């Protein structure tokens, strides 16, 4: 059973997202806060939270500064931004600062449920148009070279390359473990090593920076 915190200062939206979570995740414990201070206090009280659904614009947030504060105070709790904001740079900055997903408030109910489920499964979630735009930008600025320097990719073992390839397909740790016939704990160890070797902070950054890498070229070596 999941324990999820909805942090948003708009009562109507809190009620709407509460309904999405309660109907999509039966038996979930749902907590609510309306400003950053009470959110920080509640994370101290409930360090077993599975997920925080965080509004960027509630009192005390000051935009992305609030996300940074929350990640510093509760680094083990996954945070997903749920916001009306749709500026692609803001979305990508939020991921850079440690969010594991970004859901727009205009998302249909089913899409929001699917996004939350992906994240609870250990995956990451970005709106598809954001990923598309980012990959197009990568191709425009660097048509012949991946975003990740080749020497960093060459530092990955064959198994780590296989795990990274699966990550770029949006697979969760559990799916990767099944497809590669290895233990889920082994996948987690590989993911940690990949993030460290590629010098990125989280899974989304690794996926975005991997861009259009031709994994077969590296796996042939």
CORNORPE-V488837 format. One record per residue. OMEGA is omega in whole degrees, -180 to 180 (NA if undefined). NEAR is the number of other C-alpha atoms within 8 Angstrom. Layout:
omega=OMEGA near=NEAR
omega=OMEGA near=NEAR
This chain:
omega=-176 near=6
omega=172 near=9
omega=-171 near=12
omega=178 near=13
omega=174 near=12
omega=-178 near=14
omega=-176 near=15
omega=-176 near=14
omega=179 near=11
omega=-177 near=7
omega=-179 near=7
omega=179 near=6
omega=177 near=8
omega=179 near=13
omega=-179 near=8
omega=-179 near=8
omega=175 near=9
omega=180 near=10
omega=178 near=8
omega=-177 near=11
omega=-176 near=12
omega=180 near=11
omega=-179 near=7
omega=-176 near=7
omega=-174 near=8
omega=179 near=8
omega=-180 near=7
omega=171 near=11
omega=-175 near=8
omega=178 near=11
omega=-178 near=8
omega=172 near=9
omega=-175 near=12
omega=176 near=12
omega=-174 near=13
omega=-177 near=13
omega=-179 near=7
omega=177 near=9
omega=179 near=11
omega=-180 near=11
omega=-177 near=8
omega=179 near=8
omega=175 near=10
omega=-178 near=8
omega=-175 near=6
omega=-179 near=7
omega=178 near=8
omega=178 near=6
omega=178 near=12
omega=-174 near=10
omega=171 near=12
omega=175 near=13
omega=-165 near=12
omega=174 near=12
omega=-178 near=11
omega=-168 near=13
omega=179 near=8
omega=-177 near=11
omega=178 near=9
omega=-175 near=8
omega=-175 near=13
omega=179 near=9
omega=-175 near=8
omega=177 near=10
omega=179 near=8
omega=177 near=12
omega=-180 near=14
omega=178 near=10
omega=-178 near=8
omega=179 near=10
omega=178 near=12
omega=-176 near=7
omega=-177 near=7
omega=-172 near=11
omega=-176 near=8
omega=-178 near=5
omega=179 near=12
omega=180 near=10
omega=175 near=13
omega=176 near=13
omega=173 near=13
omega=-168 near=12
omega=173 near=13
omega=-180 near=7
omega=179 near=7
omega=177 near=8
omega=-173 near=6
omega=180 near=7
omega=178 near=6
omega=180 near=9
omega=-178 near=11
omega=176 near=8
omega=179 near=8
omega=178 near=13
omega=178 near=13
omega=-178 near=10
omega=169 near=9
omega=175 near=12
omega=180 near=13
omega=178 near=14
omega=180 near=13
omega=180 near=15
omega=178 near=14
omega=-177 near=11
omega=179 near=7
omega=-179 near=5
omega=174 near=8
omega=-177 near=6
omega=-178 near=7
omega=180 near=6
omega=179 near=8
omega=178 near=11
omega=180 near=11
omega=-179 near=8
omega=180 near=10
omega=180 near=8
omega=178 near=8
omega=-177 near=12
omega=178 near=12
omega=177 near=9
omega=-180 near=9
omega=180 near=8
omega=175 near=11
omega=-179 near=11
omega=170 near=11
omega=174 near=9
omega=-174 near=9
omega=-179 near=6
omega=177 near=6
omega=-180 near=9
omega=180 near=10
omega=-178 near=8
omega=-179 near=8
omega=-179 near=9
omega=177 near=11
omega=179 near=8
omega=179 near=8
omega=180 near=12
omega=-179 near=10
omega=-175 near=7
omega=-177 near=6
omega=-172 near=9
omega=-174 near=8
omega=-175 near=5
omega=175 near=6
omega=179 near=14
omega=179 near=9
omega=177 near=9
omega=-177 near=8
omega=-178 near=7
omega=178 near=6
omega=178 near=10
omega=-179 near=11
omega=178 near=8
omega=180 near=7
omega=174 near=11
omega=179 near=7
omega=-179 near=7
omega=178 near=8
omega=176 near=12
omega=179 near=13
omega=178 near=8
omega=179 near=12
omega=178 near=11
omega=178 near=9
omega=178 near=10
omega=-178 near=12
omega=176 near=11
omega=177 near=6
omega=-178 near=8
omega=175 near=11
omega=178 near=11
omega=-179 near=12
omega=179 near=9
omega=180 near=8
omega=180 near=14
omega=-180 near=13
omega=-175 near=9
omega=-180 near=6
omega=178 near=6
omega=176 near=6
omega=-179 near=8
omega=179 near=8
omega=178 near=10
omega=177 near=6
omega=177 near=9
omega=-180 near=13
omega=179 near=9
omega=178 near=8
omega=-180 near=11
omega=178 near=12
omega=-180 near=8
omega=179 near=9
omega=-179 near=11
omega=-179 near=13
omega=-177 near=9
omega=180 near=10
omega=179 near=10
omega=175 near=6
omega=-172 near=10
omega=-177 near=9
omega=-175 near=10
omega=-178 near=12
omega=179 near=10
omega=179 near=11
omega=-179 near=11
omega=-179 near=11
omega=-178 near=11
omega=178 near=9
omega=173 near=11
omega=-175 near=11
omega=-180 near=7
omega=174 near=6
omega=-176 near=6
omega=-177 near=8
omega=180 near=6
omega=-179 near=7
omega=-178 near=10
omega=179 near=8
omega=-172 near=5
omega=NA near=4
